[in-house]
Amino acid sequence: MQNNQTRQLTFRGALTGILGLVIITVSSMYVALRMGALPWPTVFVTVLSMSIIGRFKNSSLQEINVTHTLMSAGAMVAGGLAFTIPGLWIINPGAKIPFLPILVMAICGAVLGTLLSALYRKNLIVDQNLDYPIGQAAYNTLVTGLKKGKESVKLFVSMAASAVFTFMRDLFGWIPSVVTLYPGSSSIAPISMWISPMAVAIGAMIGKVFALLWFGGAILGFLVITPIGISAGWFSDLAVADLFRQNLGVGLLIGTGLAVFVKALVRIIKKKDSKGKKINVAKTSVVPVACVLVFAIVMMALGTDLNILQALLAVVGVCLTCLLSGMITGMSGVNPMEVFGMLIMLLVQVIWNPSLLVLFITAGMVTVACGLSGDVMNDLKSGHMLGTDPKQQILAEGIGGVIGAAISVCVLFIMHKSFGGFGTDLLPAPQARAVASMASGLGSSPVFYIGMALGLVLFLFNIPASALGLGIYLPSYISMIVGFGYIISAVAKKITKASDNTMNLVSSGLLGGEGISGVIIAIISIFA
């Protein structure tokens, strides 16, 4: 196998990527609707691309990298649709949802997600050097998989162990997915922990500060704010306390993202980077970017029920939320993309009195764009580590995103007809149900704005408020296992005297094993 810079986006790679894309997109749509989850496909498609493209004598690491970038692009587009649009049918089971506006929205979301991946790549991957644990796992899998010796053994033994564990848990049901640590009371919600090798690995890879802040956010939200608030009479019950907690967490996330966005914008205006050095903003790059944004606004206004101002707001919202999505994915390996869709949807609702179709199309476009940009940043991270040409990766992302959008919309409508609707026992679509419930309003807007202001202030003091916000917002079972994962890695490292490289390889294997088995289980589920 060669390690050159010329053979990257090839015909055979594109053909392999598209064939894999169809499988990954369809399976991701099914899992998102059936399980309310979306297994990261990055390591799975890395292994698949390596198995196929690596057989050619003149192949290269960069060609494999570009191929798996194209292959994985459709998964998060499918997730973006599955997490939002079924809410229309959940609210009104007999509704006849038009096909064309959903297709236009999905393609526009994929195009914008690709564009913003290109724009934000340098800031998030090169300048901030965010972890992107799933991207690192893909890189380690690709590089170590071509070698022999102890390093490859460490990676693939841990990957195999994680895959076997996941099959026993999810396919056969021999291991519980979640264990209850505290059953709950009138003032404290039940505290649970996810049994997940992938989450343990993420906790190990994101570092002490972010992992402990994330864990601390969960403690603050579930064991401090909620019980004290109920005891003091601030909240009438757990449901009201949960709404407060979730809005505070989302506010912290949005405040941090807004601060990063404004700071980056100021640097562009001043033409100086984070170190004060002068940067050149090429005028030739501004024109095509502006053209794509205007094209998306016009297409949304002409091809959907959004008016021109609503389309403009939706596209501006995508520009902000895709940055936040890429940042949070880089720090934590988690991409709460439907949250960003709900926020822009609610903003449209505050300004206008739109139809349900307008609300869900807005949420869908934002979620698709955030899902695609957040996912492909993992591929761009591994590409940066491999020395892949980012332009060829972005082109592959665009091809995969648009094809994945068309496939996803068709599959969504076919599944609706075949299964008799969404929100049922067969296809519960839990995220879409949450979006449907949020269509009635924010619920606790003052605390959302307080959280947003707090996120801005904490950012000024270089405190990763997004980690705190994740812990406060996300269910306790995710935050607990991430914190536990960091503690396990720290103790194991101290006892075994293992190097950072060894810990990273083992963590990559654990993360990749669950990701691979999750996709395989999804494919099995479709045929079953």
N, C-alpha and C positions, 0 to 999 in steps of 0.2 A: 504493500500500500504506500502510495506517495503522500507527501505532506507539502503540496504546492498550493499556489494561490490562484491558479487559472481555472481548474476544473471544479467549479462550485455549483452554480445552478445549471445543471445539464438536462438534456432531454430525458435520459433514463431516470435521473433523480426526480424530475418533475412528474414523470409517469408513475414512478413508485410512490411518490408523495401523494398524488391524487388518489391512487387506489387505496392507500392506507387511510387517507383522509375520509373516504366514504365510510369505511368501517368504524373509525373512531368517532365520526360525527353522529352516525346513527346510534351507536351504543351510548354515547354521552347524552343524547336526547332522551333515550329510554331511562337511563339511570337517574337523570335529573328529575324526570317526571315521576318515576316509580319510588325512588329512595330519598329524594330531596338532597342528593349529594352529587358531587362531580369529581371523580378521581382525576388527579393531575395526570395527563397523558405523556408528559415530557420524557420521562425515562423510558416508558414503554416504546414510544416511537423512536427514541434514540437506539434502543436495542434492535428494533425491527429494521430501521434504516441501516444499521451497522451489519446486520445479518444478510441483507440483500445487496446493498451497494458495496459493502466491504469485500464481496466475493470477486469483484472485478479487479484485475491486476493494476490498472491505472487509476483506481479510485483514490480519494484523499479524505482526510479528516474533515476538511472544509466542505466537501461535497456531501458527506453524510450529515453534517451539521445543518446545511441549507435544506436538505431533503426532509429531515425531521422537523424543521421549522415549518415547512409547507404542510406536512402531515398533521401537525398538532393544531394548526390554526382553526380548523372547523369546530373543534371540541368546545371552546369557550363561546363561540358564536351560538352553537346549539344550547349551551347553558344559559346564555343571555336571553334567548327566546323562551326556553322552558321555565325560567325563573320569573317571567313577567306575563307574557301574552295569555297563557291559560286562565289567568284571573278574569279575563273577559267572559269566558264560558262559565267560570265558577259563579260569578255574580248573576249571569243570565244564561242558564243552561241551554235555552232554546234559541239563543242569538245566532244570526247568520253573519259571521265575521268575514269581511271581504278579504280575498287572498292578496290582491295586488298591493294595497297599502302596507301590509305586513312584509311583503317581499321587498318593496322599495325601502322601508325602514331598516330591514336587516342588512341589505347591501350598503346603504348609507352608513350604518353603524360599523360595518366591516371596513369600509374605505376610511372612515375617520379614525378608527382604531389603529389602522396601519399607518396613516399619516402621523398621528401623534406618537406612535412608537418611534418613528424616525426622528421626530422633533425632540422627544424627551430622553432618548437613549443616552446621549453624551452626558447629560446632567445626572441621570440616575445611576448609570453603570460606570462611567469613566470618572466624572468629577466627585460624586458622592461615594462611589465604590460600594454600593449597597450589596448585601450578602447574596440575595436571590438563592436561597438554599436548594431549591429544586433545579435551578440552572447549574449550580455547582455539582449536584448529584449527577446530572446529565453529562457534564464535562468529565467527572471522575469515572463514570461508567464507560464512556467512549475511549478515553485515554488508557485507563487501566485494563479495559477489556482486550486491548491489543497487545498486552504484555503478559509475561509469565513470571511466576514467582510469588513471594509472600504477599505483595501488595494486591495482586488480583485475587488471591485466595481470600483475603480479609474482606474485600468488596463483595465478591460473589457468594461467599458463605453467608454473610449477613443479609444479602439480598434474597437468597434462597430461604433462609429462616423466616424473614419477614413475609415472603410470599406464602409459605406453608401456613404460617400463623393466620394470615388474612383469609386464605381459603377455609381454614377450620372455623374461623369466626363468621364469615359472611356467606359462604357457600353451603357449609354443612351445619352451621349453628351450634357447634360444639363449645364455643367460647362466647361469653356475652360481649356485646359491643360497648356497653356502658355499665359501670358499677356505681352504686349509690354509696356515697361517703357519709351523708347525713340525710335522713328521710324528710326533713323539713318540719316547720311548725307554723303557727299563725303569723309569725313575724319574720321567719327566715325561709326562703324558698329551698327546695331540695338541692343538695350539693352532690354532683356526680362527677365521674371521671371517665373519659373515653379510653378504651383499651386499644391503642393504636401505635404500632411501631413508627409509622410516618410522623405522628405528632411528637413522639419522643425524640425522633431525629431532628425535627424542626427546632425543638427546644434546645437541643445540643448545639445546633449550627448557628443560631441567631445571636448568641453571645449573652453574657451575664446581664448587662444593663437592660437590654430590650426584653429578655425572657422574664427577669424579675419584676420589671415595671408592668409587663403584661399580667403576670401572676398577681402582682399587687393590686392592679386594677380590678381583678375579679374579687379579691378579698374586700377591697373598698366598696365595691358595688353591692355584693351579695351579703357580706357579713358586717358591714359598718353602716352604710347609708340606709339600706332597707330596714334592718331591725330598729335602728335608732329613730328613723323617720316614722315608723309605725308606732313605736312606743311614745314618741313625742306628739303624736296626733297629726303629723304632717301628711301622712297617707292613711286613707281609710282601710285599705287592705293590700294584699300582695300584688294584685293586678295594677293598682294605681302606682305602687312603688316600682314595679317592673317598667311601666311606661316612663316614669321619671328617669330610671337608670338607663334605659335604652336611648332616650333622647339626649341625656348628658353624654353618653359614650359617643354617639354619632356626632354631636356638636364638637367634641374634642377632635375627632377624626377630620371633620370638615374644616375646623379652624386651623389645624396643622397644614392641611393641604392648601388652604387659601394663603397661608403665610409663605409656603414654599413657592406657590405660583407667583405671588406679588414680588417676592425676592428675586426670582428668576427674571421676571419682567423688568424690574429695575436694573438688573445687570445688563440686559439686552439694550435698554435705553441708554445706559451709561457706557455700554460697550466695554465692560470690565468683568472679568471672571471673579470667582470667590477669593482669589489671592490678590486681587487688585490689578492683575495684568490685563493689558488691552486685548480685546477680542475683535475679530472682524465679522460683522454680520453681512453676509453676501446679499446684495440686492436681488440677484438672480434667484435666490432661494425663497425670497418673500413672495414673489409673484406667483409661482406655482402653488405655494401653500394657500395663499389667498384665493386662488382660483378653485382649489379643491373645496375649501370651506364655503365659498359662494355657491359652487355646484351642489353641495350637500343641502344647503339652505333652500335653493330653488327646487331641487328634487323632492325634498320633504314637503314643500308648500304645494307643489303641483301633483305629486303622486300620493299624498296622504290627506287626511282631514285637517292637518295643522295649517293655520294661516301663516303669513310670512314672518310676523313678529314672534309667534310661538316657535316656528322653525329656527329663527335666529337665536332665541333664548335656549332652545334645546342644544344647538350646536355649540354655543358658548359654554353651556353646562358640561357638555362632553369634554371640551378643552380643559376645564378645571378638574373634573372627576377622573379623567384618564391619568392625569399627573398623580393624583392621590392614589389611584388604583395601582399604578406602577410602583409608587413609593412604598405602600403598605405591603405589596407582594414582595418587594425587595427586602424589606425588614423582617417580615414574619412568615412568608410562604403562604399567607392567607389572602384571598381576594374577595372581600365582601361586595361584589359588584352590584348585586340587586339593591343594596342600601343606597348606592349612589343614584341608581335609577329612580328609587322612591323619592329621594330628596329633590331631584329636578322636577319630577312629576308633581310634587307638592308645591313647588315654587310656581309652576304653571297654573296650578289650581288656585293659588293665592291671588295671582294677578288677574286671571280670567275666570269664567265659569264654563269650562270646556266640557265636551262630551266624554264619556268613558273611553271611547276609542282614541280620542286625542291624548288622554292621560296615559293610557297603556302603550300607545305608540311612542310617546316621549320616553317613558320608563324603559321600553324595550330597546330603543336606539342607544340610550346611555349605557344600559347594562351590557349590550352586545359589544359596544366600543370598549368599555372598561374590561370586560372579560377577555377580549382579544388582545388588547395592549398589555394587560397584566400578565397573561399567559406567555405571550411571545417575548416579553422582557426576559423570561427565564432562558429562552433559546438565544436571545441576543447576549445574555451574560456568558453562556457557554461559548458562543461565537467569539466574544471579546477575548476570552481566555485562550481560545484556539487560534486567534488571528484571522478569523473569517471576515470576508468583505461584508460590512453591514448593509451595503446597498443591495447586494444579491440576496441577503437574508430578508430584507424588507420587501423586495419584489416577490420572494417566495411567500411571505406572509400575506401580501395582498392577493396573490393568486388563490392561496388556500382559504383566505377569509371570505372572498366573494363566492367561490364555489361552495364553501361550507355554508354560507348564508342561504344560497338557493336550495341546497339539499335540506337544510334544517327546517326551512319553512314548509317544504313539501312533506317532510316526515311529520312535522307537527300536525298538519291538517289531516294526513292519512291516519295518524294515531288517534286523533279526535274522533274520526269516523269509525275506525276499527274497534276502539275500546268504549265507544258510547259516551265520551265526554271526559272532563277532568274534575279533580276534587273528589274522586271516587276511591274505593278501597284498592282498585287496581292501579290507578294513576292519581295519587293524592295531590301531587304538585304543591308541596307545602310552601315553597318560596312564593309561588304565584298567588297562593291564598293570602300570604302576608301582604303582598303588594295590593291585593284586592281590598284588604281591610284598611290599608293606609290610604286608599283612594278617598276615604271619608274625612281625612285631615291629619295633621301632625300630632294632635292630642295634647302635647305639653310643650308648646312653642317657646315660652320664656326660658325654660331650662336648656332647651336646645341652643338658644342664642348665648346663654351664660357659658355653656360648654364650648361653643365656638370661640368666644372671647378668651376663655381660659386657655384653649389650644394655641391661640395667637400669642398670648403672653408667655406661655411655657416655651414656645419655639424661640422667642427672643433670648431666653436664657439657655438655649441649646439642650433643652430637656425633650426627649422624644415623646411628646404628648400622644402621638398616635398609638404607641404601645399601651399607654394607660387607657386610652379610649377603647382599644380592642378588648382589654380585660373587663372593662365596665360593660361594654355592649354585648359581647358574644356570650353564648351559654356557658355556664360554669364548667361543663364537662370538657370543653376544648381548652380553656385557660388552665385548668388544673393539670391536665396531662402535659401541656407545654412547659409549665413550671417544673413539674416532676421530671420531665425529660432533661432539663438543664441540670437539676440536682443529681440525677443518675449519672450524667456524663462527667460532672465535676468530681463526684466520688470515685467513679471508675478510673478516671484519669489519674487521680491521686494514688489510688491503690495499685494500679498496674504500671504506673509511670509511663503510660503510653504517650507518644508524641501527638502533636496537633494534627499531623497528616494522617496518622492511624485513626484517630477519633473521627476525622472528617470522612475517611473512606468507609468506616463502619456505619456512620450516620447516613452517608449517601446510599449505602446498600439497604439499610432499613427503610429509608424513604422510597427508594426506587422499587423495592420488592412489593410494597403495598400498592404503589401506583400501577405497576404492571399487572398484578393479580386483580386489582379493581377493574381495570379495563377488560381483562379476560372474563371475569365474572359477568360484566355487563354484556359482553358478546354472547356468552352462554345463555344469559337471561332472555335475550331477544329470541333466540331459537327455541328456548324452552317455552 
